[in-house]
Amino acid sequence: MTSVNDPEYDVVVVGSGAAGFAAAVTARLRGLSVLVVEKTDKYGGSTALSGGAIWVPGNLHLDRAALADTREKARAYLDATVGDRVPAARKDAYLTHGPRMVAEFHERTEIRFMYTPGYPDYFPEAQGGMAQGRSVEPRIVDLKRLGEARHTMRRAGLPTYGLTMTSHDFRFLNMAGRTWAGRRTSLKVGARALGALVTGRRLLSLGEALIARMRLSLDRLGGDLWLSAPLTGLVTDAAGRVTGVRVTRAGRTVTVRARGGVVLASGGFSHDQALREEHLPHPTSTAWTHASEGQTGDALRCGEALGAATDLLDKVWGAPSVCPPGERPFFLVADRGIPGMVIVNEAGERYANEAAPYHAFVDRMYAADRPGARTVPSWLVLDARSKARYLFAGLLPGQPFPRRWLESGFLKKADTVEELARRIAAPGLPATIDRFNGFAERGTDEDFGRGAGVYDRYYGDPTLANPNLAPLDKGPYYAVPVHPGDIGTKGGLVTDGDARVLREDGAPIAGLYACGNCSAAVMGGTYPGPGATIGPAMAFGWAAVNAIAAALGPSGRQASGQEASGQDSLPL
């Protein structure tokens, strides 16, 4: 039940990650009043913890880089990767909304991106794939520009040692001890840090930069944000139309009316063990997720209560991870591309190309799991040479492993491969290493083709004949367990091309929209490229509010909202 005294907005957005902010910023650009409600005491969601990239084919930054991307090429790639797991109309909607969203935000807000040169699509050899990549990442921004709002922004806490680096920088920093490009990048990043120290700036990159830019944009445009206001229910009228939300704020239930619609953008259910057990492959654990802690399926439950259809609930955005006791999981992105390293099952056997795209690797972990050769967890094994040469698990080349890792038993160490095999109870490890070393000497992985693909080589060592292969022959040897982690679940409420939530019969639930990880992913069961999570989240947040604005029309908007003029572009 609602009251005339309940707060009222044209649009209410649930969740403050990229999906939610994209919807809220679009609302203000359309002259709609908007409230963002965030469950936790920090805004930014999982986006703030991420790399911040978006994968949007045909966007203006790709055009400026003269990459010759086309809609036809992008559609062919989605057909080759996503296939028919997602309706064609929804894939087409993404290819339409995405570039338009990027262009409008670039022209009218502080949400700015730049092309990441050479970061390939995850399956560039597929039809329509691009070895040069389609990924763009947020421009660096000064945290201090947020003013007091900087204190409530979610922070990633990445082990960057005081340096601000883009994903493009990181690729080369990973080889700082091996290549001149790495050394030049080290100097550039060091100079950036020195400049920030001298000027007093606090520079942000990656997902933190994206969220900071989105918050700056919303504040300039005049949207509202409530923190510590978890969703407890959706409000409907007699006809079943969603007309608002119920949230808990300061210990009491507050009903907020939404004249145009409610946009659910609150993420998936990574932190709800019961939902994981019900839907995801086993074994599964909340301890393996990189998602922000508020993602416990609230939007999913609220949508299901109204009869919403769901899909892809058995899928996650996979992230192979090491989970040191008492620490956050560490996402093994570049670490699986370094030479002198293998990943084996409990019997000590390799079962996959270690350098494969991370989502695909997690899928393989589950597919290969069997009694006597368990892959959950697996063992990552590397030798002293690789430890000395490359970044690994957030540790600098040559930096010792934390003593607590060894003392806790998380890290296994041995002077010989045979001894390490005994310590991890993997009897087949010596034979596996012997076979792998032979491949490394010949430069060809005859079992799994590691180093043959463009994506494999992106994080490899270009000084080697095969950038991803080197023998493990210098002790001591190390092993750490690897789990099938995630950066979020990817199943949720079924939506159409305008992000309207649909019932089982395909009819929309009036007034209800969803985007981001609380909706069933437009990427289906796969992960086509860097930013294929955040890109659709933003594009469908933008689309949802465009649909709301069209339905309300100029006369239906609150008097407090005036559409932002194209002449009012915000400065960098």
C-alpha positions as CSV (number, residue, x, y, z in Angstrom):
1,M,0.0,0.0,0.0
2,T,1.3,3.5,-0.9
3,S,0.6,6.8,0.7
4,V,0.4,10.4,-0.7
5,N,3.4,11.1,1.6
6,D,5.6,8.5,0.0
7,P,8.6,9.9,-1.9
8,E,8.0,9.7,-5.7
9,Y,10.3,9.7,-8.7
10,D,9.9,9.1,-12.4
11,V,12.4,6.3,-12.2
12,V,13.7,4.2,-9.3
13,V,16.9,2.3,-9.9
14,V,17.9,-0.6,-7.6
15,G,21.7,-1.0,-7.5
16,S,24.6,1.3,-8.0
17,G,27.0,-0.5,-10.3
18,A,27.5,0.4,-13.9
19,A,24.1,-0.9,-14.9
20,G,22.3,1.2,-12.2
21,F,24.3,4.3,-12.8
22,A,23.8,4.1,-16.6
23,A,20.1,4.0,-16.0
24,A,20.1,6.8,-13.6
25,V,22.3,9.1,-15.7
26,T,20.1,8.4,-18.7
27,A,17.0,9.3,-16.7
28,R,18.5,12.7,-15.9
29,L,19.5,13.2,-19.6
30,R,15.8,12.6,-20.5
31,G,14.5,15.0,-17.9
32,L,13.3,12.3,-15.5
33,S,13.6,12.5,-11.8
34,V,15.6,9.5,-10.5
35,L,16.5,7.8,-7.3
36,V,19.2,5.1,-7.0
37,V,18.8,2.8,-3.9
38,E,21.9,0.8,-2.9
39,K,21.8,-2.1,-0.4
40,T,25.2,-1.6,1.1
41,D,26.9,1.4,2.6
42,K,29.2,1.8,-0.5
43,Y,28.2,2.6,-4.0
44,G,29.8,1.0,-7.1
45,G,28.9,-2.6,-6.8
46,S,31.0,-5.2,-8.5
47,T,31.9,-2.7,-11.2
48,A,34.2,-0.8,-8.8
49,L,36.1,-4.1,-8.2
50,S,36.5,-4.8,-11.9
51,G,38.7,-3.9,-14.8
52,G,36.0,-1.4,-15.9
53,A,36.2,-2.3,-19.6
54,I,33.2,-2.5,-21.9
55,W,32.9,-4.6,-25.0
56,V,30.6,-2.7,-27.4
57,P,31.1,-3.4,-31.1
58,G,30.9,-0.4,-33.4
59,N,31.5,2.2,-30.8
60,L,33.0,5.6,-31.7
61,H,36.4,4.8,-30.1
62,L,36.8,1.8,-32.4
63,D,35.9,4.0,-35.4
64,R,38.5,6.6,-34.4
65,A,41.1,3.8,-34.2
66,A,40.1,2.8,-37.7
67,L,39.5,-0.8,-36.8
68,A,36.9,-1.3,-39.5
69,D,34.4,-3.0,-37.2
70,T,31.0,-3.3,-38.7
71,R,27.6,-4.3,-37.4
72,E,27.6,-7.3,-39.8
73,K,31.0,-8.5,-38.5
74,A,29.9,-8.1,-34.8
75,R,26.7,-10.0,-35.5
76,A,28.6,-12.8,-37.1
77,Y,30.8,-13.0,-34.1
78,L,27.9,-13.1,-31.7
79,D,26.3,-15.8,-33.8
80,A,29.6,-17.8,-33.7
81,T,30.0,-17.4,-29.9
82,V,26.6,-16.9,-28.3
83,G,24.8,-18.8,-31.0
84,D,21.0,-19.2,-30.7
85,R,21.1,-19.4,-26.9
86,V,19.8,-15.9,-26.9
87,P,17.0,-14.6,-29.2
88,A,18.3,-12.8,-32.3
89,A,16.2,-9.7,-31.5
90,R,18.0,-9.3,-28.2
91,K,21.5,-9.6,-29.8
92,D,20.4,-7.0,-32.4
93,A,19.1,-4.7,-29.7
94,Y,22.5,-4.8,-28.0
95,L,24.3,-4.0,-31.2
96,T,22.0,-1.0,-31.7
97,H,21.9,0.3,-28.1
98,G,25.6,-0.1,-27.2
99,P,27.2,2.3,-29.7
100,R,24.5,4.9,-29.1
101,M,24.9,4.7,-25.4
102,V,28.7,5.2,-25.6
103,A,28.3,8.1,-28.0
104,E,25.7,9.9,-25.8
105,F,27.6,9.5,-22.6
106,H,30.8,10.6,-24.3
107,E,29.1,13.8,-25.6
108,R,27.0,14.7,-22.6
109,T,28.5,13.3,-19.4
110,E,31.8,12.6,-17.8
111,I,31.6,8.9,-18.7
112,R,34.6,8.7,-21.1
113,F,36.4,5.7,-22.5
114,M,39.5,5.0,-24.6
115,Y,40.4,2.1,-26.9
116,T,42.7,-0.6,-25.4
117,P,45.0,-1.4,-28.3
118,G,45.4,-5.0,-29.2
119,Y,43.3,-6.5,-26.3
120,P,41.7,-9.3,-28.5
121,D,38.2,-10.6,-28.5
122,Y,38.3,-13.8,-26.4
123,F,37.7,-16.0,-29.5
124,P,39.3,-13.9,-32.3
125,E,39.7,-16.8,-34.6
126,A,35.9,-17.2,-34.7
127,Q,34.0,-15.7,-37.6
128,G,33.7,-11.9,-37.0
129,G,36.3,-12.0,-34.2
130,M,38.9,-9.3,-34.0
131,A,42.5,-9.8,-33.0
132,Q,42.8,-6.1,-32.4
133,G,39.9,-6.3,-30.0
134,R,36.8,-4.3,-29.3
135,S,37.5,-3.4,-25.7
136,V,37.5,0.2,-24.4
137,E,38.3,1.2,-20.8
138,P,37.6,4.2,-18.7
139,R,39.9,7.2,-18.7
140,I,41.8,7.9,-15.5
141,V,40.2,10.3,-13.2
142,D,41.0,12.1,-9.9
143,L,39.2,10.7,-7.0
144,K,39.2,14.1,-5.2
145,R,36.8,15.5,-7.8
146,L,34.1,13.5,-6.0
147,G,34.4,15.6,-2.9
148,E,32.7,14.0,0.1
149,A,31.2,11.3,-2.1
150,R,34.7,9.8,-2.4
151,H,34.4,8.4,1.1
152,T,31.4,6.1,0.2
153,M,32.7,4.8,-3.1
154,R,33.5,1.1,-3.1
155,R,37.3,0.6,-3.5
156,A,38.9,-2.4,-5.2
157,G,42.0,-2.7,-3.0
158,L,44.0,-4.2,-5.8
159,P,47.7,-4.8,-5.2
160,T,49.0,-2.0,-7.4
161,Y,51.7,-0.8,-4.9
162,G,50.5,2.8,-5.2
163,L,50.6,2.9,-9.0
164,T,47.7,3.8,-11.2
165,M,47.6,1.6,-14.3
166,T,45.2,0.9,-17.1
167,S,44.7,-2.6,-18.4
168,H,46.8,-1.6,-21.4
169,D,49.6,-0.6,-19.0
170,F,49.3,-3.8,-17.1
171,R,49.9,-6.0,-20.1
172,F,53.4,-4.5,-20.5
173,L,54.1,-4.1,-16.8
174,N,53.7,-7.8,-16.6
175,M,56.8,-8.2,-18.7
176,A,58.8,-5.3,-17.2
177,G,61.7,-7.6,-16.5
178,R,61.6,-9.1,-20.0
179,T,60.9,-6.5,-22.6
180,W,61.8,-2.9,-23.4
181,A,58.1,-2.1,-23.8
182,G,57.7,-3.3,-20.3
183,R,60.5,-1.1,-19.0
184,R,59.1,2.0,-20.9
185,T,55.7,1.4,-19.4
186,S,57.2,1.1,-16.0
187,L,58.8,4.5,-16.4
188,K,55.5,6.0,-17.7
189,V,53.5,4.6,-14.8
190,G,56.1,5.7,-12.3
191,A,56.1,9.2,-13.8
192,R,52.3,9.3,-13.5
193,A,52.6,8.3,-9.8
194,L,55.2,11.0,-9.2
195,G,53.1,13.6,-10.9
196,A,50.1,12.7,-8.8
197,L,52.2,12.9,-5.7
198,V,53.4,16.4,-6.6
199,T,50.0,17.7,-7.5
200,G,48.1,16.0,-4.7
201,R,45.8,14.1,-7.1
202,R,44.5,10.6,-6.3
203,L,44.2,9.0,-9.6
204,L,41.8,6.1,-10.4
205,S,41.7,3.7,-13.3
206,L,39.8,0.5,-14.2
207,G,36.5,-0.1,-12.5
208,E,37.0,2.6,-9.9
209,A,37.5,5.2,-12.6
210,L,34.3,4.1,-14.3
211,I,32.2,4.4,-11.1
212,A,33.8,7.7,-10.2
213,R,33.0,9.1,-13.6
214,M,29.4,7.8,-13.4
215,R,28.9,9.3,-9.9
216,L,30.3,12.6,-11.1
217,S,27.9,12.6,-14.0
218,L,24.9,11.8,-11.8
219,D,25.8,14.4,-9.3
220,R,26.2,17.1,-12.0
221,L,22.9,16.2,-13.5
222,G,21.0,16.1,-10.2
223,G,20.0,12.5,-9.4
224,D,19.6,11.1,-5.9
225,L,21.3,8.2,-4.3
226,W,20.4,6.4,-1.0
227,L,23.0,4.1,0.6
228,S,22.2,1.3,3.1
229,A,18.7,1.0,1.6
230,P,18.1,-2.7,0.7
231,L,15.2,-3.7,-1.5
232,T,12.6,-5.7,0.3
233,G,9.8,-5.8,-2.2
234,L,8.2,-4.4,-5.3
235,V,4.9,-2.5,-5.2
236,T,2.2,-3.1,-7.8
237,D,-1.2,-1.7,-8.5
238,A,-4.5,-3.6,-9.1
239,A,-3.6,-4.3,-12.7
240,G,-0.2,-5.8,-11.7
241,R,1.9,-2.9,-12.9
242,V,5.0,-2.2,-10.9
243,T,4.6,1.2,-9.3
244,G,7.4,1.4,-6.8
245,V,9.7,-0.3,-4.4
246,R,9.9,-1.0,-0.7
247,V,13.3,-0.5,0.9
248,T,14.6,-0.5,4.5
249,R,16.1,2.8,5.5
250,A,17.3,3.8,8.9
251,G,15.6,0.9,10.4
252,R,12.1,1.4,8.9
253,T,10.3,0.4,5.8
254,V,10.0,3.1,3.2
255,T,7.9,2.9,0.0
256,V,9.1,4.9,-2.9
257,R,6.7,5.4,-5.8
258,A,8.0,5.2,-9.4
259,R,5.8,7.0,-11.9
260,G,7.5,5.6,-15.0
261,G,9.1,2.4,-13.8
262,V,11.6,0.5,-11.7
263,V,14.9,-0.6,-13.1
264,L,16.5,-3.6,-11.3
265,A,20.3,-3.4,-11.5
266,S,21.4,-5.0,-8.3
267,G,23.5,-7.9,-9.5
268,G,23.2,-11.6,-9.2
269,F,23.3,-14.1,-6.3
270,S,27.0,-14.9,-6.0
271,H,26.9,-14.4,-2.2
272,D,23.9,-16.6,-1.5
273,Q,25.1,-20.1,-0.8
274,A,21.6,-21.6,-0.9
275,L,20.9,-20.2,-4.4
276,R,24.4,-21.3,-5.6
277,E,23.6,-24.8,-4.3
278,E,20.2,-24.8,-6.0
279,H,21.4,-23.6,-9.4
280,L,25.1,-23.7,-10.1
281,P,27.4,-26.7,-10.8
282,H,28.8,-28.4,-7.8
283,P,30.9,-27.9,-5.8
284,T,30.3,-24.2,-5.4
285,S,31.1,-21.6,-2.7
286,T,30.5,-18.0,-1.9
287,A,34.2,-18.0,-0.9
288,W,35.2,-18.1,-4.5
289,T,33.4,-15.1,-5.8
290,H,34.8,-11.6,-6.6
291,A,31.3,-10.0,-6.7
292,S,30.5,-7.3,-4.2
293,E,29.0,-8.6,-1.0
294,G,25.4,-7.3,-1.5
295,Q,24.7,-9.7,-4.3
296,T,22.4,-12.2,-2.7
297,G,19.6,-12.5,-5.3
298,D,17.2,-9.8,-4.1
299,A,16.1,-8.7,-7.5
300,L,15.8,-12.3,-8.7
301,R,13.4,-13.2,-5.8
302,C,11.3,-10.0,-6.3
303,G,11.0,-10.7,-10.0
304,E,10.1,-14.3,-9.5
305,A,7.4,-13.3,-7.0
306,L,5.7,-11.4,-9.8
307,G,5.9,-14.3,-12.2
308,A,9.0,-13.3,-14.1
309,A,10.7,-15.9,-16.3
310,T,14.3,-16.8,-15.6
311,D,17.2,-18.2,-17.6
312,L,20.9,-19.1,-17.4
313,L,20.7,-19.6,-13.6
314,D,23.3,-22.3,-13.9
315,K,26.0,-20.0,-15.3
316,V,28.6,-17.7,-13.9
317,W,31.1,-15.3,-15.4
318,G,33.9,-17.6,-14.6
319,A,37.1,-16.5,-13.0
320,P,39.8,-19.1,-12.1
321,S,41.0,-18.0,-8.6
322,V,43.4,-18.7,-5.8
323,C,41.9,-18.2,-2.4
324,P,44.6,-17.7,0.3
325,P,43.2,-18.2,3.9
326,G,41.8,-14.9,5.3
327,E,42.3,-13.0,2.1
328,R,40.2,-12.0,-0.9
329,P,40.2,-14.4,-3.8
330,F,42.8,-13.5,-6.5
331,F,41.6,-13.6,-10.1
332,L,44.1,-15.4,-12.3
333,V,43.9,-13.5,-15.6
334,A,47.4,-12.9,-16.9
335,D,48.9,-15.5,-14.5
336,R,47.7,-18.4,-16.6
337,G,49.5,-17.1,-19.7
338,I,53.0,-17.1,-18.2
339,P,55.5,-19.7,-19.3
340,G,56.9,-22.3,-16.9
341,M,53.5,-23.0,-15.3
342,V,50.9,-25.8,-15.6
343,I,47.5,-26.5,-14.0
344,V,46.7,-30.1,-13.2
345,N,44.0,-32.2,-11.6
346,E,44.3,-34.1,-8.4
347,A,46.0,-36.9,-10.3
348,G,48.7,-34.5,-11.6
349,E,47.4,-34.4,-15.2
350,R,46.9,-31.4,-17.4
351,Y,43.3,-31.2,-18.7
352,A,43.1,-27.9,-20.6
353,N,45.0,-25.0,-22.2
354,E,46.0,-23.0,-19.2
355,A,46.1,-19.7,-21.1
356,A,42.5,-20.0,-22.4
357,P,40.0,-17.2,-21.7
358,Y,39.1,-17.3,-18.0
359,H,35.4,-18.0,-18.5
360,A,36.1,-20.9,-20.8
361,F,38.7,-22.3,-18.4
362,V,36.2,-22.4,-15.5
363,D,33.7,-24.2,-17.8
364,R,36.5,-26.7,-18.6
365,M,37.3,-27.2,-14.9
366,Y,33.7,-28.4,-14.3
367,A,33.5,-30.4,-17.5
368,A,36.8,-32.3,-16.7
369,D,35.9,-33.0,-13.0
370,R,35.7,-36.7,-12.3
371,P,36.3,-39.2,-9.4
372,G,40.0,-39.8,-9.0
373,A,40.9,-36.8,-11.2
374,R,39.1,-33.9,-9.5
375,T,39.7,-30.5,-11.0
376,V,37.8,-28.6,-8.3
377,P,40.2,-27.5,-6.9
378,S,43.0,-27.9,-9.4
379,W,46.7,-27.3,-8.7
380,L,48.7,-24.6,-10.3
381,V,52.4,-25.5,-10.4
382,L,55.3,-23.2,-11.3
383,D,59.0,-23.2,-10.9
384,A,61.5,-20.7,-9.4
385,R,62.4,-19.3,-12.8
386,S,58.8,-18.3,-13.6
387,K,58.3,-16.9,-10.1
388,A,61.4,-14.7,-10.5
389,R,60.5,-13.5,-14.0
390,Y,56.8,-12.7,-13.9
391,L,54.0,-11.2,-11.8
392,F,52.0,-13.9,-10.1
393,A,48.9,-13.6,-7.8
394,G,49.6,-9.9,-7.2
395,L,53.3,-10.5,-6.3
396,L,56.1,-8.8,-8.1
397,P,58.7,-10.8,-10.0
398,G,61.1,-12.2,-7.4
399,Q,59.0,-11.1,-4.5
400,P,58.8,-14.0,-1.9
401,F,55.5,-15.7,-1.4
402,P,53.9,-14.6,1.9
403,R,55.1,-16.7,4.8
404,R,51.6,-17.2,6.0
405,W,50.8,-19.0,2.7
406,L,53.4,-21.6,3.4
407,E,52.7,-21.9,7.1
408,S,49.0,-22.3,6.6
409,G,49.5,-25.1,4.1
410,F,47.9,-23.1,1.3
411,L,51.2,-23.0,-0.6
412,K,53.2,-26.2,-1.2
413,K,56.9,-25.9,-1.8
414,A,59.5,-28.6,-2.7
415,D,63.0,-28.8,-4.1
416,T,62.0,-31.4,-6.7
417,V,58.9,-32.2,-8.8
418,E,58.8,-35.7,-7.3
419,E,58.7,-34.2,-3.8
420,L,56.0,-31.7,-4.8
421,A,53.9,-34.5,-6.3
422,R,54.0,-36.3,-2.9
423,R,53.0,-33.1,-1.0
424,I,50.0,-32.5,-3.2
425,A,49.2,-36.2,-3.6
426,A,49.3,-35.9,-7.4
427,P,51.2,-39.0,-8.5
428,G,51.1,-38.2,-12.2
429,L,52.8,-34.8,-11.8
430,P,56.4,-35.9,-12.7
431,A,55.3,-37.5,-16.0
432,T,53.1,-34.5,-16.8
433,I,56.0,-32.1,-16.2
434,D,58.4,-34.2,-18.3
435,R,55.9,-34.3,-21.2
436,F,55.2,-30.5,-20.9
437,N,58.9,-29.7,-20.8
438,G,59.3,-31.6,-24.1
439,F,56.6,-29.4,-25.6
440,A,58.3,-26.3,-24.3
441,E,61.6,-27.3,-25.9
442,R,59.9,-27.9,-29.2
443,G,57.7,-24.8,-28.9
444,T,54.4,-26.6,-29.5
445,D,51.9,-27.8,-27.0
446,E,50.8,-31.0,-28.6
447,D,48.1,-31.8,-26.1
448,F,46.1,-28.5,-25.8
449,G,47.6,-26.0,-28.2
450,R,48.7,-23.5,-25.6
451,G,50.3,-20.5,-27.3
452,A,48.7,-21.1,-30.7
453,G,45.9,-18.5,-30.2
454,V,46.0,-14.7,-30.3
455,Y,44.4,-14.5,-26.8
456,D,46.9,-16.9,-25.3
457,R,49.8,-14.8,-26.5
458,Y,48.4,-11.5,-25.3
459,Y,49.7,-12.2,-21.7
460,G,52.7,-14.4,-22.8
461,D,56.4,-13.6,-23.0
462,P,57.2,-12.3,-26.5
463,T,60.9,-13.0,-26.0
464,L,60.2,-16.8,-26.3
465,A,59.6,-18.8,-29.5
466,N,56.2,-19.7,-28.0
467,P,55.2,-16.9,-25.6
468,N,53.3,-19.3,-23.3
469,L,55.7,-22.2,-23.1
470,A,58.9,-22.7,-21.0
471,P,60.2,-25.8,-19.2
472,L,59.6,-26.2,-15.4
473,D,63.1,-27.3,-14.5
474,K,64.5,-24.9,-11.9
475,G,63.6,-25.6,-8.3
476,P,62.2,-24.9,-5.9
477,Y,58.8,-25.8,-7.2
478,Y,55.5,-24.3,-5.9
479,A,51.8,-25.4,-6.0
480,V,48.7,-23.5,-5.0
481,P,45.0,-24.7,-5.3
482,V,42.9,-23.1,-8.0
483,H,39.1,-22.8,-7.7
484,P,36.4,-22.1,-10.3
485,G,35.6,-18.6,-9.0
486,D,33.3,-16.0,-10.6
487,I,33.0,-12.3,-11.0
488,G,29.3,-12.7,-10.8
489,T,26.4,-15.0,-11.7
490,K,25.0,-14.4,-15.2
491,G,21.5,-15.8,-15.0
492,G,18.5,-14.0,-13.9
493,L,15.2,-12.4,-15.1
494,V,14.5,-12.7,-18.8
495,T,14.2,-9.4,-20.6
496,D,13.6,-8.1,-24.1
497,G,15.5,-5.7,-26.2
498,D,14.3,-2.7,-24.2
499,A,15.2,-4.5,-20.9
500,R,11.5,-5.1,-20.0
501,V,11.1,-8.1,-17.6
502,L,9.1,-10.8,-19.3
503,R,6.7,-13.5,-17.9
504,E,6.9,-17.1,-18.9
505,D,4.5,-16.4,-21.8
506,G,6.7,-13.6,-23.1
507,A,4.4,-10.8,-22.0
508,P,6.2,-7.9,-20.2
509,I,5.6,-7.1,-16.6
510,A,4.5,-3.5,-16.9
511,G,6.7,-1.0,-15.1
512,L,9.6,-3.5,-14.5
513,Y,13.0,-3.5,-16.2
514,A,16.2,-5.3,-15.4
515,C,19.8,-5.0,-16.5
516,G,23.2,-6.3,-15.4
517,N,23.7,-9.5,-13.6
518,C,20.2,-9.7,-12.2
519,S,19.0,-10.3,-15.8
520,A,19.8,-13.3,-18.0
521,A,22.9,-12.3,-20.0
522,V,22.7,-11.3,-23.6
523,M,26.0,-13.2,-24.0
524,G,24.2,-16.5,-23.2
525,G,26.6,-19.2,-21.9
526,T,29.8,-17.6,-23.2
527,Y,32.0,-14.5,-22.8
528,P,33.0,-13.0,-26.1
529,G,35.4,-10.3,-25.0
530,P,36.8,-8.0,-22.3
531,G,33.9,-6.0,-20.9
532,A,31.1,-8.3,-22.2
533,T,29.6,-8.0,-18.7
534,I,29.7,-4.2,-18.1
535,G,29.0,-3.2,-21.8
536,P,25.5,-4.9,-21.9
537,A,24.8,-3.8,-18.3
538,M,25.2,-0.2,-19.3
539,A,23.5,-0.5,-22.7
540,F,20.4,-2.1,-21.4
541,G,20.2,0.3,-18.5
542,W,20.3,3.1,-21.1
543,A,17.6,1.3,-23.1
544,A,15.4,0.7,-20.2
545,V,15.1,4.4,-19.3
546,N,14.7,5.3,-23.0
547,A,11.6,3.0,-23.0
548,I,10.3,4.6,-19.8
549,A,10.8,8.1,-21.1
550,A,9.0,7.3,-24.3
551,A,6.1,5.8,-22.3
552,L,5.8,8.8,-20.0
553,G,6.1,11.4,-22.7
554,P,7.0,15.1,-22.0
555,S,3.7,15.7,-20.1
556,G,4.2,12.7,-17.8
557,R,7.5,13.9,-16.3
558,Q,7.8,15.5,-13.0
559,A,8.2,19.3,-13.1
560,S,11.5,19.0,-11.3
561,G,13.1,17.4,-14.3
562,Q,14.2,19.3,-17.4
563,E,15.9,17.4,-20.2
564,A,19.6,18.0,-20.3
565,S,20.6,20.0,-23.4
566,G,23.2,18.7,-25.8
567,Q,24.8,22.2,-25.2
568,D,25.4,21.3,-21.6
569,S,28.2,18.8,-22.2
570,L,30.3,18.3,-19.1
571,P,34.0,18.9,-19.1
572,L,36.6,16.2,-18.9
